[in-house]
Amino acid sequence: MGLVQLIYVSDLVNKDETQLASIVASSVRHNQQNGITGMLLYSNGNFLQVLEGERDAVDKTYARICEDARHTNAILI
């Protein structure tokens, strides 16, 4: 399989920045386990993330993010 890239934006629920450390820790842990690379940007209550990896791993990661109660309004770009 080849490398795929997925980009999305989402909002931090209630702009609760106390959640940022746990979101980053979870992202690093899951991405390492699943061979995902990319970047995560945060500014003023909004995320932009690029996920790169094998299609199945990227799709599962994005699905998990969409189900995460700390994110809302996820939009695939």
Secondary structure, DSSP 8 states (H G I E B T S, - for coil): --EEEEEEEEEEGGG-GGGHHHHHHHHHHHHHHHT-EEEEEEETTEEEEEEEEEHHHHHHHHHHHHH-TTEEEEEE-
